[in-house]
Amino acid sequence: MKSKNNIAIGCIIQARMSSIRLPGKVMMKVENENTMLDCVINQLQNSKEIKNIVIATTDQKEDDVIAEFVKKRAIKYFRGSKKDVLDRYYQCAKKFSFSEIVRITSDNPLIDYEIADTVVKYFKLNNYDYITIDRPQISTFHQTYPWGYNVEVFTFSALENAWKNAKLLSEREHVTPYFYKNNEIFKQTSIENSEDLSRFRCTVNTKYDLELIQKIYSNIKKRPILLHDVIKLLKADPELVKINAHIKDH
């Protein structure tokens, strides 16, 4: 799908096998034969705003399995730097001529396409350089979405600016810190949810996180799984929330 200026918007999903706490997690099974990466792709393929999905993995041999996997699914992919993820994003966006980029990480298998579409539409309507959800450096911080639903959108020109000027390791490894550290350069905002759902954790960094996601997928039969489906289940069964309640990332 084209943006309002008839310029391609692309979704770049970063994925690698060398996760520190749960190595190989992106290829672990979540539901039957569906891996975590399958789930991320399947959820986003329902999007009305995103039609170009690319998996950005590394050029390391350990990530050959990801490249082979996405080839079989007929999904486009790009291979680049392992540690300089900002460069990986920039080179990927450049190769596929994306003028607007949606950034998604592969450890969020419940990513909600409706949230992504809302963020993209708000981004385009207001001509932002960068937009995200729950970003403390941009707006008065109050975590509102569950962990695992993050969506970031930015222009290629903003990405190129960051790629040229970001110097710190943290700015290269995490892609977008240069944006929100320089709000005088980039027009940006952060969107919050109407209800505080921060007590729920739906991202995957440990085996406990994966166990919860597997149970959510087995309990909810509707596809795609939307945020309100997940919250309804977790509120009805507090025992599920306890599975990974002890895990802290932030």
Number of C-alpha atoms within 10 A of each C-alpha: 13 14 15 10 8 9 13 18 27 25 23 26 22 22 24 26 20 16 14 10 11 16 14 17 25 26 19 16 16 24 16 9 9 14 17 25 27 21 24 23 21 19 20 24 16 16 15 14 22 22 16 19 19 20 25 28 26 25 16 14 10 13 19 15 14 24 23 12 15 17 12 9 10 9 14 15 20 21 20 19 17 18 14 18 23 27 21 26 27 22 19 22 25 13 10 16 14 20 20 26 25 24 20 23 23 26 26 22 29 26 28 23 25 17 18 25 18 14 22 26 15 15 22 18 10 11 14 18 22 25 28 24 23 23 19 12 15 19 15 11 12 13 18 18 23 19 19 20 22 20 23 21 27 27 23 21 13 21 25 18 16 22 23 12 12 18 11 10 11 16 20 21 17 13 22 24 17 24 25 22 13 14 15 9 13 19 17 22 21 19 18 17 15 8 9 13 14 13 13 20 22 24 23 25 19 16 14 16 20 24 15 21 26 17 13 21 19 12 11 14 10 9 10 18 20 17 17 10 14 19 14 10 15 16 12 10 11 10 10 17 18 15 17 21 14 8 13 8 5 4
